[in-house]
Amino acid sequence: MANTTMPTPVLVAGGALCLLGGYLVGVVAGPDTPQRTTAVVSSFTAAGDRLCLKGEAVKDADGAEDGVLCGTWRRSAASSSTPVKGQEFRFVLVRGQDSDRKPATLIYGDVVR
């Protein structure tokens, strides 16, 4: 009984093809991730972290009125700046319910530096 081995370049190429195939399957069949978009700060109220955004990214969003979307701002732990009217703001929107089971908008993001 003879023992045969596969040449190293063939083994490496096969492994690379498997990794590439797995990546492509993950991209096509994987879950959709939220898109981070950019809008302009319309207003911000520190009491209750009420943030309003305007621009193309929010004009058709669920809950927007007259091209302005307002919601509760949730900042990251690394965020140190407060949004000011007119600043660009990169964000992800999450629609949910507040404690009274009413529709609520959470805005996760930060000022573009």
N, C-alpha and C positions, 0 to 999 in steps of 0.2 A: 504494500500500500504506500503510495507516494504522497507526500505532503506538498501542496502547492500554495503559493502566496500571491496576493494581488499586488501589482506594482503600486508604489506610494502615490504617484500622480493620479492614477485612476481612483484610488481610495479618497484622496483629497477632493477631486472633482465631483465624485458621487456625494460626498458630504456637503459640499457647497450647493449642489443642486437640491438636495433635501432641505437645507436651510432656506434657500430661495423659494422653493415651493411652499414651505410652511408659512413664510412671511406673506406670500401672495394670497394664500387661503385665509390667513388672519385678516388681511386688509379687506378682502372681498366679503367674507362671511362674518367678520367680527362686528362688535357693537358700534353704533354711531357714537362719536364723542361730541360733546357740545363745542360749538365754535366760539372762539373768543372774538368779539367784535369791538369796534371803537365808536363812541358817540361823544357829544359835547355836554358838559355839565350845564344844566339849565338852572338848578338851584340845589342847595344842600342845607338841611336843618339839623344841627347837632343833636337836638332833643329828639330822641327816637331814631336817629341816623336815617332820616328821610332824604332820599336822593332822587332827583329828577334829571332825566337825560333827554336830549333831543338830537335828531339827525336821521339820516337814511337808515341806520341800523335798527332804530327803534320805532320808526313811524308806523310800521305795519305789525308790530309785536302785539301779542295778546295783552290787553289791558291799557294800551296807549290811547290817549285822548288828545286830539288836535296835534298829533306829531310829537307829543311829550309822554314819556313813560316814567312813572314814579314808583318807588318801592323802597324797601328797607335795605340799606347798604350793609353788607357783611364783608369786613376787611380781613386780610390775612394777618398773621401775627407779625410779619415783617413790615407791614404798612405803618408809616409814621406821619404821612401827610394827609391833610384834609382837603377834599375837593373844593375848588373855588369856581364860581360861575365863569364859563368860557374855556375851561381847561378840557383837554382831551382825556377820555376815560375809557380804558379797556376793561371789558366785563363779560360775564356769563350770566344769563338770566335763568332763574329757577322759579317756576310757578308752583304754588302750593296753597295751603290753607293756614290761616292764623288760628289762635286759640279759640276763637268763636266759630270756627269752621267756615269762615268767609274766605273767598279767593284772596291770595296775597302774592306779591312779587318780591323775590329776594334777588338782590343785585350783588354778585360776587365780583370784585375787581379792584382796580386801583388807578390812580392818575398816571398817565403816560409821561415819563420823564424825558 
